[in-house]
Amino acid sequence: MVSVPASLTLTRPAEPNSEAKARLAATVEGARDEILELSHRIHANPEVAFEEHQAAGWVVEALARHGFAVEHPAGRLATAIRATRPGGRGGAGPRIGILAEYDALPGLGHGCGHNTMAASGVGAAIALAAVADELPGEIVFFGTPAEERGSGKQYMIEDGLFDGIDAALLFHPCDRNHVETHPLASEDVEIVFHGLQAHAAADPWKGLNALDAMILLFNSVGLWRQQLRPEARVHGIIQEGGTAANIIPDRTKAWFMLRSPDQAEYERMKVRFREMAEAAALATGTTAELDFSGGARSMKPNATLEARWVANAAAYGIVDQGPDPNSGSTDMANVSWVCPTIHPELAIADEGTPGHSILFRDAAVTPRADETTLLAATLVAQTAYELFANPGLVEAAWREFREGS
């Protein structure tokens, strides 16, 4: 049986599938060293979005060892993975997706704990592979690049890699335990202002100051925030501000992110942001170049799948804390508009530990994080097993998905 923190009370689920679930947990425990070594190796070798070549390679090696047929690269992304293991009872059953992420944050490393997500996804795949002969349908593993920037899952959706999937499951580390999350619709915006260089002391009137345009945009955003809904977010950094203090900058560059819990409201924000950039350019005589990319959508919830996760987690003493009030954004939400999806969170650190921080990065390789990684692998595998074993659950999840369209 998978180990859990001492504060948790482990109980065996008193359900028809309890024996199978116990075997899944035992398989995860038996693969403990393999799963945790993968988590620690990815953590020690962080790779940013679209550059996760080592991590993807290590994941592929693990899947192949456990009988998966691996497609890598999958689709257009060099670090994407799609691996399959058919059930021994034929192809008449569902196709359940087990997901993993492995990209890191620039300059910070695994401050979002994606090493635990990669390892737990592989761990769940290992557990399900061990019982594959008794399953209908197909186990489908997705290694998904570029969650932190670029929305790799959207590329994979567009490439048809999620076609025919009946449910998608992915754990995320947190400082609390939640199955219901409400991530914000989000998009990256790269903005470049183009001006004209001149000597800043001798003849500044001959220049067109691209830095002035950028400062105007940041000031406009600051004033705009008081009219935004409290849940909306706009934040950015200046990546290029000029080359020397005595040269009028002819080029500046910034990276912004726009977020909203409501997709329609986000679209209005996007229009407004473009207008503010164009106004800053007009005021300074410069030109603005905007590039929107990496769109993440708002999450489409699925109470049918959420209920099964909560029940399975409760058997290990995990009490769900209700909807996550502090969701960021994720391209897992994009998947939720393709098939029934859950993106539950389990704590790897004390409540109040901020994500995207050194504290969270360091927490992602502690003994507590290791135990949570193993528990997450078990819960993902057990929830997937229920979907294989009970066609009515899959039908109910799809019925809810369609009614929520």
C-alpha positions in Angstrom: 0.0 0.0 0.0 1.3 3.4 -0.9 2.8 5.3 2.0 1.1 8.5 3.2 2.0 11.2 5.7 1.7 10.2 9.3 -1.1 12.7 9.8 -3.4 10.8 7.5 -5.5 7.8 8.4 -5.4 5.1 5.7 -8.5 3.1 5.2 -9.3 0.6 2.5 -12.2 1.6 0.2 -15.3 -0.5 1.0 -16.4 -0.6 -2.6 -16.8 -3.3 -5.3 -13.5 -2.2 -6.8 -11.6 -2.1 -3.5 -9.5 -5.2 -4.3 -8.4 -3.8 -7.7 -7.7 -0.4 -6.1 -5.5 -2.0 -3.5 -3.5 -3.8 -6.3 -3.1 -0.4 -8.0 -1.8 1.1 -4.8 0.5 -1.8 -4.2 2.0 -1.4 -7.8 2.7 2.2 -7.2 4.4 1.4 -3.9 6.4 -1.3 -5.7 7.6 1.2 -8.2 8.3 3.8 -5.5 12.0 4.1 -6.3 11.5 4.4 -10.1 8.7 7.1 -9.7 10.6 9.2 -7.1 13.9 9.0 -9.0 12.2 10.4 -12.0 10.7 13.2 -10.0 14.0 14.2 -8.4 15.9 13.9 -11.7 13.5 16.2 -13.5 13.6 18.6 -10.6 17.4 18.7 -10.7 17.5 19.4 -14.4 14.8 22.1 -15.1 13.9 22.8 -18.7 11.6 25.6 -19.8 8.7 25.5 -22.2 9.2 23.6 -25.4 12.8 22.7 -24.4 12.0 19.8 -22.1 14.1 17.3 -24.1 15.7 15.4 -21.2 12.5 15.2 -19.2 10.5 13.9 -22.1 13.2 11.4 -22.9 13.2 10.0 -19.3 9.4 9.8 -19.4 9.5 7.9 -22.7 12.0 5.4 -21.3 9.8 4.7 -18.3 6.7 4.2 -20.3 8.5 1.8 -22.8 9.8 -0.3 -19.9 6.2 -0.9 -18.9 4.8 -2.0 -22.2 3.5 1.3 -23.7 3.7 2.0 -27.4 5.3 5.4 -27.5 4.9 8.2 -30.0 7.6 10.8 -29.5 7.5 13.5 -30.8 3.8 13.5 -30.9 2.3 16.0 -33.3 4.2 19.1 -34.1 5.9 19.5 -30.7 9.3 18.0 -30.3 8.8 17.3 -26.5 5.2 16.0 -26.7 4.5 12.4 -25.9 1.5 10.1 -26.7 1.8 6.6 -25.4 -0.9 3.8 -25.5 -1.5 0.5 -23.8 -4.6 -1.4 -25.0 -6.7 -3.3 -22.5 -6.8 -7.1 -22.7 -10.6 -7.1 -23.0 -10.6 -5.5 -26.4 -11.2 -2.0 -27.8 -14.9 -1.7 -26.9 -14.2 0.2 -23.7 -13.3 3.8 -23.0 -10.0 5.6 -23.8 -8.8 7.2 -20.6 -6.1 9.9 -20.7 -3.4 10.1 -18.1 -1.5 13.4 -18.3 1.9 14.7 -17.2 3.7 18.0 -17.3 7.4 18.6 -17.0 8.3 22.2 -17.9 10.0 24.6 -15.5 9.9 28.3 -14.9 12.6 30.5 -16.4 15.1 31.5 -13.7 13.3 29.6 -11.0 13.2 25.9 -11.9 10.3 23.7 -10.8 8.6 26.4 -8.7 5.3 24.9 -9.8 6.3 21.4 -8.9 5.8 19.9 -12.4 8.4 17.2 -11.5 5.8 15.7 -9.2 3.2 15.9 -12.0 5.4 14.0 -14.5 6.3 11.4 -11.9 2.8 10.9 -10.7 1.5 10.6 -14.2 4.1 8.0 -15.0 3.3 6.2 -11.7 -0.4 6.1 -12.6 0.5 4.7 -16.0 2.7 2.0 -14.5 -0.1 1.0 -12.1 -2.7 0.8 -14.9 -0.3 -1.2 -17.1 -0.1 -3.8 -14.4 -3.8 -4.5 -14.7 -4.2 -3.8 -18.4 -5.1 -7.3 -19.2 -8.4 -7.0 -17.3 -9.4 -3.7 -18.7 -11.5 -2.8 -21.7 -10.6 0.1 -24.0 -7.2 1.8 -23.9 -4.9 3.6 -21.5 -3.5 6.8 -23.2 -0.7 8.7 -21.7 0.0 12.3 -22.7 3.3 14.1 -21.9 2.4 17.7 -22.4 5.0 20.4 -22.8 4.9 24.1 -22.2 2.2 24.6 -19.6 3.9 27.6 -18.0 4.1 29.5 -21.3 2.8 28.5 -24.7 -0.1 26.2 -23.9 1.3 23.0 -25.3 -1.9 21.1 -24.8 -3.7 23.4 -27.2 -1.2 22.4 -29.9 -1.8 18.8 -29.1 -5.5 19.3 -29.3 -5.2 21.0 -32.7 -3.0 18.1 -33.8 -5.8 15.6 -33.1 -4.0 13.9 -30.3 -7.0 14.1 -27.9 -9.5 12.8 -30.5 -11.5 10.0 -29.1 -10.4 10.4 -25.5 -13.3 9.8 -23.0 -11.8 11.4 -19.9 -8.5 13.2 -18.9 -6.9 13.2 -15.5 -4.0 15.2 -14.2 -2.9 16.0 -10.6 -1.3 19.3 -9.6 0.7 20.0 -6.5 -0.6 22.7 -4.2 -0.5 23.9 -0.5 -4.1 22.6 -0.1 -6.3 19.8 -1.3 -8.9 20.6 -4.0 -10.5 18.8 -6.8 -12.6 21.7 -8.0 -10.5 24.4 -9.6 -11.4 27.6 -11.5 -8.4 28.6 -13.5 -8.5 31.9 -15.3 -8.7 32.3 -19.1 -5.3 33.6 -20.0 -3.0 34.6 -22.9 0.5 35.8 -23.2 1.1 39.1 -25.0 4.5 40.1 -26.4 4.5 43.8 -27.3 7.3 45.7 -29.1 7.3 49.4 -29.6 9.4 50.7 -32.5 10.7 54.3 -32.4 13.8 56.2 -33.7 17.2 56.6 -32.1 18.7 60.0 -31.4 21.3 61.5 -29.1 19.5 62.0 -25.8 21.4 65.2 -24.9 22.4 66.8 -28.3 19.2 66.4 -30.3 16.5 64.4 -28.5 13.8 66.0 -30.5 14.9 64.0 -33.5 14.1 60.7 -31.8 10.8 58.8 -31.2 11.1 57.3 -27.7 9.9 53.7 -27.6 10.5 53.6 -23.8 8.1 56.5 -23.3 5.5 54.4 -25.2 6.1 51.4 -22.9 5.9 53.5 -19.8 2.6 55.0 -21.0 1.3 51.5 -21.5 2.3 50.4 -18.0 0.7 53.5 -16.6 -2.5 52.9 -18.6 -2.7 49.3 -17.3 -2.3 50.6 -13.7 -5.2 53.0 -14.1 -7.2 50.3 -15.9 -7.1 47.9 -13.0 -9.6 49.9 -10.9 -12.2 49.3 -13.6 -11.4 45.6 -13.9 -13.4 42.9 -12.1 -11.6 41.8 -8.9 -10.9 38.4 -10.4 -9.2 39.7 -13.5 -5.5 40.0 -13.8 -3.1 42.0 -16.0 0.7 41.8 -15.2 3.8 42.2 -17.2 7.6 42.8 -17.2 9.8 44.9 -19.5 12.3 42.7 -21.2 14.1 45.3 -23.3 14.1 49.0 -22.3 16.9 50.5 -24.4 20.6 50.2 -24.9 22.1 53.2 -23.2 20.9 56.2 -21.2 22.2 58.7 -23.7 20.4 57.1 -26.7 16.7 57.6 -27.3 15.4 54.0 -27.3 14.2 52.9 -30.7 12.9 49.5 -29.4 11.3 48.3 -26.2 9.8 44.9 -25.5 7.5 43.6 -22.8 5.8 40.4 -21.8 2.2 40.7 -20.4 -0.4 38.2 -19.4 -4.1 38.9 -19.4 -6.4 36.7 -17.3 -10.1 36.5 -16.5 -12.4 33.8 -15.0 -15.0 34.6 -17.8 -14.1 33.8 -21.4 -16.3 36.6 -22.8 -14.9 39.2 -20.4 -11.4 38.1 -21.3 -12.1 38.8 -25.0 -13.2 42.3 -24.1 -10.0 42.8 -22.0 -7.9 41.7 -25.0 -9.6 44.3 -27.3 -9.0 47.0 -24.6 -5.4 46.1 -24.1 -4.7 46.4 -27.8 -6.4 49.8 -27.8 -4.2 51.0 -24.9 -1.0 49.9 -26.7 -2.1 51.7 -29.9 -2.9 54.8 -27.9 0.6 54.8 -26.3 2.1 54.4 -29.7 0.0 57.3 -31.1 1.0 59.6 -28.2 4.7 59.0 -28.8 4.8 58.8 -32.5 6.0 55.2 -32.3 4.5 52.0 -33.6 3.2 49.0 -31.6 3.5 45.3 -32.6 1.5 42.9 -30.5 1.7 39.1 -30.6 -0.9 37.1 -28.6 0.0 33.4 -27.9 -0.4 30.5 -25.5 -4.1 30.9 -24.9 -5.5 29.0 -21.9 -9.3 28.8 -21.4 -11.5 28.8 -18.3 -12.2 25.3 -16.9 -15.3 23.3 -17.7 -16.0 21.4 -14.5 -17.2 17.8 -14.4 -18.9 16.9 -11.1 -19.1 13.2 -12.0 -15.4 12.8 -12.2 -14.8 15.2 -9.2 -17.0 13.0 -7.0 -15.0 9.9 -7.8 -11.7 11.7 -7.0 -13.1 13.0 -3.7 -14.3 9.5 -2.7 -11.0 7.8 -3.6 -9.0 10.5 -1.8 -11.2 10.3 1.3 -10.2 6.6 1.6 -6.6 7.9 2.4 -7.7 10.6 4.8 -7.7 13.4 2.4 -10.5 15.9 3.1 -11.4 18.1 0.1 -11.2 21.8 1.0 -13.8 22.9 -1.6 -13.1 25.1 -4.7 -9.6 26.5 -5.0 -10.0 30.2 -4.5 -6.5 31.0 -5.8 -6.3 29.4 -9.2 -3.9 30.8 -11.8 -4.3 29.6 -15.4 -3.6 26.3 -17.1 -3.9 24.8 -20.6 -5.5 21.8 -18.8 -8.6 23.9 -19.0 -8.4 23.7 -22.8 -8.6 19.9 -22.5 -11.8 20.3 -20.4 -13.6 21.7 -23.5 -12.6 18.5 -25.5 -13.6 15.8 -23.1 -14.6 15.3 -19.4 -11.6 16.5 -17.3 -10.4 16.9 -13.8 -7.3 18.7 -12.5 -7.3 18.0 -8.7 -4.7 19.4 -6.3 -2.9 17.8 -3.4 -0.8 19.5 -0.8 3.0 19.1 -0.9 3.7 22.0 1.5 2.1 23.9 4.4 -0.9 26.0 3.6 0.2 29.5 2.7 3.3 28.4 0.8 3.1 30.5 -2.5 3.3 28.8 -5.8 5.9 30.0 -8.4 8.4 30.6 -5.5 11.7 29.3 -4.2 9.8 27.9 -1.2 7.5 25.9 -3.4 10.3 24.8 -5.7 12.2 23.5 -2.7 9.1 21.8 -1.3 8.7 19.8 -4.5 11.5 17.4 -3.6 10.8 17.0 0.2 9.7 13.7 1.7 6.2 15.1 1.9 6.2 15.9 -1.8 7.4 12.4 -2.5 4.6 10.8 -0.5 2.1 13.1 -2.2 3.5 12.2 -5.6 2.9 8.5 -4.9 -0.5 9.2 -3.5 -1.5 11.2 -6.6 -0.3 8.4 -8.8 -2.5 6.0 -6.9 -5.6 8.2 -6.9 -5.3 8.9 -10.7 -4.9 5.2 -11.4 -7.9 4.3 -9.1 -10.1 7.0 -10.6 -9.2 5.8 -14.1 -9.8 2.2 -13.2 -13.4 3.1 -12.1 -14.0 4.6 -15.5 -12.8 1.5 -17.2 -14.8 -0.8 -14.9 -18.1 1.2 -14.9 -19.3 2.4 -18.4 -22.1 4.2 -16.6 -19.6 6.6 -15.1 -18.2 7.5 -18.5 -21.7 8.0 -19.9 -22.6 10.3 -16.9 -19.4 12.3 -17.3 -20.1 12.8 -21.0 -23.8 13.7 -20.4 -22.7 16.4 -17.9 -20.0 17.6 -20.4 -22.6 18.0 -23.1 -25.2 19.7 -20.9 -22.6 22.2 -19.8 -21.7 23.2 -23.4 
